Amino acid sequence: MIKVLVVDDQQLVRAGFRVILDTEPDLTVVGEASDGVTALQQNRDLQPDVVLMDIRMPAMDGLEATRRILASSPARVVILTTFDADEYVYGALQAGASGFMLKDAPPGQLLAAVRAAAAGNALIDASVTKRFIAHFTKAVRPPDSTPGVLSTLTGRELDVLRLLTEGLSNSEVADRLVVEETTVKTHVSRILMKLGLRDRVQAVILAYETGFAQPR
């Protein structure tokens, strides 16, 4: 059973998320919080697997609460917001969030994001992904060679990382490289271990920041 903590300053929004989540046999809402400070306390007391986190809240915003939760617990955080400004997208991912969903996303996408986060993966709203990649269009530089921070990766691991930056799933990467999906999962795990990263979202961020990947 995946335990979920819902954090949002609007009671009706929290109630709506609870209805969606509690109807699923593998998900249960263990608590609610209306601000970041309460979220920290609830996270300590309830030990959820996934925290659905709003950004704009009183007392402490969702980005700061996300940083503190991830620094002190194994919980995964999925950001939920009505705001899709670039600074929020980048800030949330830099804080370590495992997903970023707009509140008007279909319920099925929300459920998929929670399950992906609980499994140690990440799911980002497609419209948000485009904005995130666009963030780098003016800033990235083409490297003369593989950036030093990626030098520990094998050639095949670099191939996998490059495909991850295109937003491909493990099965899609496997199809592209003509290998088994389990092989791709192994490569992704080794990439994260070698680079000391939490999940594939952080790997994609690093790939763009170093200039290894470039927006199309």
N, C-alpha and C positions, 0 to 999 in steps of 0.2 A: 504493500500500500504506500503510495506517495503522499507524504504529508505536506500541505501547502499553507503558507501564511499569506494573507491578503492585506496589503498596505495601501490605503488610499484615504484621502481626507473627506471623501463624500460617502456617506452611509449607503445611499442607493446604489452607488457603483460597487461597493463591497458586497452588498446583498446580491447584485446581479452576477458577480463573479462566483459567489458561493453557490448559487443555483446551478450555474454551468458546470462547476467542478464537482459538486457533490452528487450529480446524477451519474457520474462515471464510476464504475465498480473498482477501479484501481487508484482513484484519487479521493482525498478527504481534506477539507479545510479544517485545520486545527486551531486557527485563531485569526483575529483581525486587529489592525492597528490603524489609527487615523493620522499619525505623524511619525517621523523618523525616530524620535526618542523612544516612543512606545514600541516601535518595531524592533529596536535593539533589545529591549527587555523581553518582548514576546519571543524573539529568536533564541535568547538564552534559556527561557523557561520551557518553551515548547519544542525546540530543536527540530524545526521543519526541514524537509528535504529541499523544497523550493520556496522562494519568497517572490511573490508578485508585487512589484514596487512602483508606486507612482513617483513622479519627479518633483512636482511643485506641491509642497506641503508645509504647514507651519512647524515651528520648533526646530526641525532639522529636515533638509530636503532629501530627496531620494538618492541623489548621487553620493552625498556624504554618508548616509545610512548604508548604502551599498558597500562603500569602501570599508566601513567599520565591521559590517557583518562578515564580509569575505576575509577580513584580516583576523577574525576571531572564531570562525566556525566553518564547517564543511558545507554549509548550505549554498545552494545555487540561487542566483538572482535573475529574474526576468523583468525588465523594465516595461511598464505599461503607461502610456501617456497619450494625451490628445495633441501634444506638441511634437513636431517632427523637425524642428530647427537643427541645423548641422551641429551646433555646439552641444546640444543635448545628446545626439547620437554618439558623437565622438567621446564626450565626457563619460557616458554610460559604459561604453566599451572599454575605455581606458580604466574605468573603476573596476573592471573585471566582470561585468554582467555577462550572463550566458545567453542573453536574448534581448531583443528590443522590439516591442510590438505596439502598434497604435491601437487605441481603445476601440476603434471602429472596425478592427479586424474580425473576420468571421469566427464564431466560437470554435470551430474545428481547428483553426490555426492557433488559437490560444491553447487548446488542449495539446496540440502537437508541440508547442513551445515548452510547455511544462514538462511533458514526457521527455523531450530531448534534453532539457536542462538536467533533469533527474538522472538521466543516463550518462551525463558528463559531456554531452554534445551541446550544440547551440543552434538556435533558429532565429533568424532576423527577418522581419517583414520585408518583402521584396522592394517596396517603395523606399524603405529606409536603407536597404543595401545600395541602391542606386545613389542616394544622397551621400552615403558614407564613402563610396568609391570616388564620387565627384569631388569630395573634400581634398583628394590628393592630386587632382589633375594639374594644378598649377605649382604644386610643391615638390613633386617627385623628380628625381634626376635618374637618367639611365646609368647604371653602374658599368664600369669598364670590365668588371669581373664579378664573381659571386661575392657579396658582402662578407667581410670577415666573420661576422656573428653567425653566419650560416655555413661556415667552412667545415663544420663537423658533420654536415649532412651528406649522405651519399648522392650520387647522380639521380637515382630513382626517387629518393626522398625529396630532392629538389623538384623533380617532375610532379610529384604528388602535391607539394606545397603550391606550385604554380597553378595547378588545377583547382586547388581549394580557393585560391584568390578569385577564381571565376564563379564561385558560389556553387560548385558542383557537390553533390552528395557522394558518399562513399561508393554507392552502386554506379553512379555516373562516372566517377573517376576510374572505377574498375573497367567499365565498358570502354572508356577512352584509351586506357593503357593495355587492354586485353589481358587482364589478370582477374583472379578471384577477389570478391569483396573482402574476404577475410585477410587477404594480403594487403589490401589498402588500409584496413583497420590497423594492421600491425605497423605499417609505415607511418600512419598518423600518430600512433602512440609513441613511436620512436622519435618522431619529430618533436613532439611536445616534451618528451623526457630530455632530449639533448639540448633543447633551447630553454628548458626550465619554465615552460608555459602552462597555463591552467587548462586551456581548451583551444579549439581550432580558430575561434574568433581572434584570440590574441596572436595566433600564428599569422593570420591574414593581416592584422594590423602591423606586425613586425615586418612582413614581406613588403608592404607598401612604404613603411617608414624608412626602410633601408634602401629603397629604390629597386629591390629585386623584382617586384611586380609593378606594372604600370597600367593605369586606366586606359581602356580602349577609347 
